[in-house]
Amino acid sequence: MEKLITWLNASAELYFPNIGLEEIAVDPQLEALFVALGSASSEVEATPIESMIWSIWSKSGDKQVDKLMKRGNLALRQENLLDALTFFDAVVEILPDFAEGWNQRATVNYLLGDFDSSISDVERTLSLEPRHFGALSGLGMIALSLGQDEQALEAFEAALDIHPHLSGAMSHIKKLREKVRGMGS
């Protein structure tokens, strides 16, 4: 996992040299939610905390961007990927420091099979919100699609370090550990 974090940090510094983690605005409510998420004793306990985190992440503070996000998410749910991409492109152009805009665009690029663009968008997401377990999980899915099992395992483990009850991550981790390391736990 250390290799993954080192790689992500190095990539973020190369692509976004003017953004330091110390410059990222920290929402005090998010801080408390991440503490609660990390100490949740079950998926049932973690689910509402996760939902609150997603709710905060989804709000940009800009009415125009929030409207574009809603339209992009609707297009995504309707599997109209090109329209969704257009909306999320507009989001990141208008508000380039909005992590969730990049994360949603990463999702669309992944679904379109544009893994290079998806990886770049995940890197940008993580440069803005290093605890974005959704982006880390997405990075794991990209690595799986590319046949990069070790990188996928590292990404899923990093996501699970942040969100110990992340749905689906454990099953991926178990399979990948068996395949990569010859161990199931």
C-alpha positions in Angstrom: 0.0 0.0 0.0 2.9 2.3 0.7 3.9 2.0 -3.0 0.4 3.1 -4.1 0.4 6.1 -1.8 3.9 7.1 -2.9 2.9 6.7 -6.6 -0.3 8.7 -6.1 1.6 11.5 -4.2 4.3 11.6 -6.9 1.7 11.7 -9.7 -0.2 14.4 -8.0 2.9 16.5 -7.5 3.8 16.1 -11.2 0.4 16.9 -12.5 -0.7 19.4 -9.9 2.5 21.0 -8.4 0.7 24.0 -6.9 -1.7 22.0 -4.8 -0.3 20.9 -1.4 -2.3 18.9 1.1 -1.9 21.7 3.6 -3.9 24.0 1.2 -6.9 21.7 1.0 -9.9 23.1 2.9 -10.8 20.7 5.7 -14.4 20.5 6.7 -14.7 19.9 10.4 -17.8 17.8 10.0 -15.9 15.6 7.5 -13.1 15.1 10.0 -15.6 13.8 12.6 -17.3 11.6 10.1 -14.1 10.0 9.0 -13.2 9.3 12.7 -16.7 7.7 13.1 -16.4 5.8 9.8 -13.0 4.4 10.9 -14.4 3.2 14.2 -17.7 1.9 13.0 -18.2 -1.7 14.2 -20.2 -2.9 11.2 -21.4 -2.2 7.7 -24.8 -1.3 9.1 -23.2 1.3 11.4 -20.9 2.6 8.7 -23.6 3.0 6.0 -25.3 6.2 7.3 -21.9 7.7 8.0 -20.8 7.0 4.5 -24.0 8.6 3.2 -23.3 11.7 5.1 -19.7 11.9 3.7 -21.0 11.4 0.1 -23.6 14.2 0.8 -20.9 16.6 1.9 -18.6 15.6 -1.0 -21.5 16.2 -3.5 -22.1 19.8 -2.5 -19.8 22.2 -4.4 -21.1 25.4 -2.8 -21.9 26.8 -6.3 -25.5 26.6 -7.6 -24.5 26.3 -11.2 -22.0 23.4 -10.5 -24.5 21.6 -8.3 -27.1 21.8 -11.1 -24.5 20.4 -13.6 -23.7 17.6 -11.1 -27.4 16.6 -10.8 -27.7 16.6 -14.6 -24.5 14.6 -15.0 -25.6 12.1 -12.4 -29.0 11.7 -14.0 -27.3 11.1 -17.4 -25.0 8.6 -15.7 -27.9 6.7 -14.1 -29.6 6.7 -17.6 -26.4 5.3 -19.1 -26.1 8.4 -21.3 -22.3 8.5 -20.8 -21.4 11.1 -23.4 -23.9 13.6 -21.9 -22.7 12.8 -18.4 -19.1 13.4 -19.6 -20.1 16.8 -21.0 -21.7 17.8 -17.7 -18.8 16.7 -15.6 -16.3 18.3 -18.0 -18.2 21.6 -17.4 -18.1 21.0 -13.6 -14.3 20.6 -13.5 -13.8 23.5 -15.9 -15.9 25.8 -13.7 -14.7 24.5 -10.3 -11.4 22.7 -10.7 -10.9 22.3 -7.0 -14.2 20.4 -6.5 -13.0 16.8 -5.9 -16.3 15.1 -6.5 -16.6 16.6 -10.0 -13.3 14.9 -10.9 -14.4 11.7 -9.2 -17.7 11.6 -11.2 -15.8 12.3 -14.4 -13.4 9.5 -13.6 -16.4 7.1 -13.2 -17.7 8.1 -16.7 -14.3 7.8 -18.3 -13.9 4.4 -16.7 -17.3 3.3 -18.1 -16.3 4.6 -21.5 -13.1 2.5 -21.3 -10.9 5.6 -21.3 -8.7 4.3 -18.4 -5.9 6.8 -18.9 -8.3 9.7 -18.5 -10.0 8.0 -15.6 -6.7 7.5 -13.8 -5.9 11.2 -14.3 -9.2 12.2 -12.9 -8.8 9.8 -9.9 -5.3 11.4 -9.2 -6.9 14.8 -9.3 -9.7 13.7 -7.0 -7.1 12.3 -4.5 -5.0 15.4 -4.7 -8.0 17.3 -3.5 -9.4 14.7 -1.1 -6.9 12.1 -0.1 -9.5 10.2 1.9 -11.8 9.6 -1.1 -12.4 5.9 -0.6 -14.7 6.0 -3.7 -11.8 7.2 -5.9 -9.4 4.6 -4.4 -11.9 1.9 -5.0 -12.4 3.2 -8.6 -8.6 3.0 -9.0 -8.8 -0.6 -7.9 -11.5 -1.3 -10.6 -9.4 0.4 -13.3 -6.3 -1.7 -12.3 -8.4 -4.8 -12.4 -9.6 -3.9 -15.9 -6.0 -3.5 -16.9 -4.9 -6.8 -15.4 -2.8 -5.0 -12.8 -3.7 -7.2 -9.8 -1.1 -5.9 -7.4 -2.0 -2.3 -8.0 -5.7 -3.2 -7.7 -5.0 -4.9 -4.4 -3.1 -1.9 -3.1 -5.9 0.5 -4.1 -8.6 -1.6 -2.5 -6.6 -2.0 0.7 -6.0 1.8 0.8 -9.8 2.4 0.4 -10.4 -0.2 3.2 -7.9 1.6 5.5 -10.2 4.7 5.2 -13.5 2.9 5.2 -13.2 -0.5 6.9 -16.7 -1.6 5.8 -16.6 -0.5 2.2 -19.0 -2.6 0.3 -17.4 -4.9 -2.2 -13.8 -4.0 -1.3 -13.3 -7.0 1.0 -14.4 -9.5 -1.7 -12.0 -8.0 -4.2 -9.2 -8.0 -1.6 -9.8 -11.6 -0.6 -9.7 -12.8 -4.3 -6.7 -10.6 -5.1 -4.7 -11.6 -2.0 -5.2 -15.3 -3.0 -4.1 -14.5 -6.6 -1.2 -12.1 -5.9 0.1 -13.2 -2.6 -1.3 -16.7 -2.3 -3.2 -15.9 0.9 -6.9 -15.2 1.6 -6.7 -12.8 4.6 
